Amino acid sequence: MTSTPIREPDPPDLSAEPATVEAARPAQPEHGVAAAPAASREALQAQPADAAERVEQATALGSTSPGRRRRSPRQGRHRRWTRWLLAGGAVVVAAIGVGLWLTVMVLGGKSPTGLADPADAAPTFVPYRDPQGRFSISYPSGWLREPSSDSQAVLLLRTDRESQNSMLVRIVPLDEPVGPEQLAEARKLTDSLVQASDVNVVVARQITLNGVSGYYYLYTFGEPGSDRFGLHAHYFLFSGSTMHVLVFQALPDTEFVGLAPDFDAIARSYRVG
C-alpha cells in the first residue's frame, strides 16, 4: 500500500542567518502539519478577562468570504460543528486544570460518568530525546517517525502510514534572546507565522508550558466541507535564542475529537533542554 505524503508546514524564511524577532517573517505561512488543540494544564494559565469575548468575535469558521462558492450541505454541517468548536474554545481556554479530552466529551453532549479512566485507556508512550539535547518528548508507541525535507523540523510523526494526522517539532534559532520583556514583541512574529487566506484563528493566547513561555494558537485551515479542511494546534515556545515550535494536525477536522487525548498528553510531555 502506498504511503500518503504529509503536507508539511513551510518553514520561516530565515535564509542563512538566524532570525531576529522583529524581522523574521515566513515566505509562506507556517501551516500544513499537525494540529488539534493540545491544552495541557500548564498551557492553560491565567486567562485574560477579554479572551472569551475574543473567541466570540472570531470569524465563523465555516463562513464564506466574498467570491467563495455557496456552501454545500456538508459545509453546513461543518459550520454547525465549528460553532460548537468556537463555544468549546471559550470553555477550553477558561478551564484551568481540565484536560481537553474531558472538555470535548462534555461539549459533545456525553457525560464523563462511566467513561474509562484516561490513564487506563491511554496508549503506551515512548520517550524521545533530541540528539543535541534541545528537548525531550513522549509520543504513542504506534505512531510513525517520518523523514522531513525541512532541516529545522527535527521530529515529524504521524498516527499511521495512510493518515494525515500528525505532529511536528521544529527548532528555530533567533538572533536575539526572547525573555519576559521581549515576549510581547515576539507575538508579532508568531501571529505572522499562522496567517494565511484559508486560516481562521479560534484561539490565540500567551501560555506557559512546563515553565517555558510562549504562544498557543488553535485554528482551522482549508476549504470548509472539503477533505482538506483541518485543525491545527500550534505552540511557539521561547527559550533564550531558540524558538521551539510544536504543530499538531487533525486532517480532516473530524479526526480532532478522537486525537485530542493523545495531543494533550504529547504536549504535556514536552520539555526544553
C-alpha positions in Angstrom: 0.0 0.0 0.0 1.4 3.4 -1.0 2.2 5.9 1.8 0.3 9.2 1.7 2.8 12.1 1.9 2.4 14.5 4.8 1.8 18.2 3.8 4.5 19.9 5.9 4.4 23.5 7.1 6.5 25.9 5.1 9.5 26.9 7.3 10.1 30.6 8.3 12.2 32.4 5.7 15.2 32.8 7.8 17.8 32.5 5.0 21.3 31.5 6.1 21.2 33.8 9.1 19.4 33.4 12.4 16.2 35.4 12.6 15.5 38.4 14.7 12.2 38.6 16.4 11.4 41.9 14.7 12.5 40.9 11.2 11.8 37.2 10.8 8.8 36.6 8.6 7.9 33.5 6.6 7.9 33.4 2.8 4.6 31.5 3.2 2.5 31.0 6.3 3.5 28.1 8.5 0.7 25.7 8.4 0.2 22.2 7.0 1.3 19.6 9.5 0.0 18.9 12.8 -2.9 20.2 14.7 -5.7 20.0 17.2 -5.7 21.7 20.5 -3.4 20.0 23.0 -4.4 22.1 26.0 -2.2 20.9 28.9 -2.7 22.1 32.5 0.5 24.2 32.2 -0.7 25.7 28.9 -4.0 26.8 30.5 -2.6 29.6 32.6 -4.2 32.9 33.7 -6.9 33.7 31.3 -7.3 37.3 30.2 -10.7 38.7 31.1 -11.5 39.5 27.4 -10.5 36.1 26.0 -14.0 34.8 25.8 -15.1 37.9 24.0 -12.2 37.5 21.5 -13.3 33.9 20.8 -17.0 35.1 20.3 -15.8 37.7 17.9 -13.7 35.4 15.9 -14.8 34.9 12.3 -17.2 32.0 12.0 -15.0 29.0 10.9 -17.4 27.9 8.2 -18.3 31.3 6.8 -17.5 32.2 3.2 -15.7 35.3 2.0 -16.8 37.4 -1.0 -16.4 35.3 -4.2 -16.3 32.0 -2.4 -18.7 29.4 -3.6 -22.0 28.6 -2.0 -21.9 26.1 0.9 -22.9 22.6 0.2 -25.0 20.7 2.8 -21.7 19.1 4.1 -20.3 22.6 4.6 -23.4 23.5 6.6 -22.7 20.5 8.9 -19.1 21.7 9.2 -20.3 25.2 10.1 -22.6 23.8 12.8 -19.7 21.7 14.1 -17.4 24.7 14.2 -19.9 26.8 16.1 -19.7 24.1 18.7 -15.9 24.4 18.4 -16.0 28.1 18.9 -18.1 27.6 22.1 -15.7 24.9 23.1 -12.7 27.2 22.6 -14.2 29.6 25.2 -14.5 26.7 27.6 -11.1 25.3 26.8 -9.2 28.5 27.5 -11.1 29.1 30.7 -11.0 25.5 32.1 -7.7 25.6 34.1 -6.7 22.1 35.0 -9.3 20.3 32.9 -7.9 18.1 30.2 -9.1 18.7 26.6 -10.4 15.1 26.2 -12.9 15.7 29.1 -13.9 19.2 27.7 -14.6 17.7 24.3 -16.7 14.9 25.8 -18.8 17.4 27.8 -19.3 19.8 24.9 -20.2 16.9 22.7 -23.1 16.1 25.0 -21.5 13.0 26.6 -21.4 12.6 30.3 -18.0 11.8 31.8 -19.7 9.5 34.2 -18.8 5.9 33.4 -16.0 6.8 31.0 -12.9 4.8 31.3 -10.1 6.4 33.2 -7.9 8.1 30.6 -4.8 6.7 32.2 -6.2 3.2 31.9 -7.2 3.7 28.2 -4.1 5.6 27.2 -1.7 4.1 24.7 1.8 3.2 25.7 4.1 6.3 25.2 7.7 6.1 24.2 10.3 8.8 25.1 12.3 10.7 22.6 15.4 12.8 23.3 16.7 15.2 20.8 20.3 14.1 19.9 21.5 17.6 20.5 19.8 17.8 23.9 17.5 20.6 23.0 14.2 19.0 24.0 12.6 15.7 25.1 9.1 14.5 24.4 6.9 11.3 24.5 4.5 10.0 21.9 2.3 7.0 21.4 4.3 3.9 20.5 2.2 3.2 17.5 3.0 6.5 15.8 5.5 6.6 13.0 8.5 8.8 12.6 8.9 10.2 9.2 11.8 12.0 7.4 11.4 15.7 6.7 12.7 17.9 3.9 12.9 20.8 6.4 16.2 21.0 8.2 14.6 22.7 11.1 11.9 20.0 11.5 13.8 17.7 13.9 10.9 15.4 14.6 8.0 14.5 12.4 5.4 11.9 13.4 2.1 10.7 12.1 -0.5 8.4 13.5 -0.2 5.7 10.8 1.1 5.2 7.3 -2.0 6.4 5.5 -3.0 9.2 7.8 -2.6 12.9 7.6 -2.9 13.3 11.4 0.5 14.3 12.6 2.7 16.3 14.8 5.9 18.2 14.2 8.7 19.7 16.3 10.7 22.5 14.7 13.7 24.2 16.3 14.3 27.8 15.1 17.4 29.8 16.1 16.8 33.5 16.8 19.3 36.3 16.6 18.2 37.8 19.9 17.1 36.0 23.1 13.4 36.3 24.0 12.7 36.8 27.7 9.7 38.2 29.5 10.4 41.7 28.3 10.5 40.7 24.7 7.6 38.3 24.7 5.1 40.9 23.6 7.3 41.8 20.6 7.6 38.1 19.7 3.8 38.0 19.3 4.3 39.9 16.0 6.4 37.0 14.7 4.1 34.2 15.9 1.0 36.0 14.5 2.6 36.3 11.1 3.5 32.6 11.1 -0.1 31.4 11.2 -1.6 33.9 8.8 -3.0 32.7 5.5 -6.1 33.3 3.4 -7.6 29.9 4.4 -6.8 30.1 8.1 -9.4 31.0 10.8 -7.8 31.5 14.2 -10.1 30.4 17.1 -7.7 30.9 20.0 -4.5 32.9 20.2 -3.0 33.4 23.7 0.1 33.6 25.8 0.9 30.3 27.6 3.5 28.7 29.9 4.2 25.1 29.1 6.4 23.3 31.7 8.0 26.5 32.7 8.6 27.9 29.2 6.6 30.9 28.0 5.2 31.4 24.5 2.0 31.5 22.5 -0.6 29.0 21.6 -2.9 29.1 18.5 -5.9 26.9 17.6 -7.1 27.4 14.0 -8.7 25.8 11.1 -7.3 25.7 7.6 -8.5 24.7 4.1 -11.9 24.9 2.5 -14.8 24.0 4.8 -16.6 20.9 3.7 -13.6 19.5 1.8 -11.4 16.6 2.8 -8.6 19.2 3.1 -10.3 21.1 5.9 -8.3 20.5 9.1 -7.4 21.8 12.5 -4.1 22.9 13.9 -2.9 23.4 17.5 0.3 25.5 17.2 2.7 26.1 20.0 5.6 28.6 20.0 7.9 28.4 23.0 10.8 30.8 23.6 13.9 29.6 25.4 16.7 32.2 25.1 17.7 32.5 21.5 15.7 29.4 20.4 12.1 29.1 19.4 10.5 25.7 19.8 7.6 25.1 17.5 5.1 22.3 18.0 2.3 21.7 15.4 -0.4 19.2 15.9 -2.7 18.4 12.9 -6.1 16.7 12.6 -6.9 16.3 8.9 -9.8 16.1 8.1 -11.1 18.1 11.0 -13.5 15.3 12.0 -10.5 13.4 13.3 -9.9 16.0 16.1 -12.1 14.7 18.8 -10.5 11.2 18.8 -7.0 12.7 18.7 -7.4 15.2 21.5 -6.3 12.9 24.4 -3.0 12.0 22.6 -2.3 15.5 21.5 -2.9 16.7 25.1 -0.5 14.1 26.5 2.2 14.8 24.0 2.1 18.5 24.7 2.3 17.9 28.4 5.4 15.7 27.9 7.4 18.4 26.1 10.5 19.6 28.0 13.0 22.1 26.8 16.7 21.2 27.4 
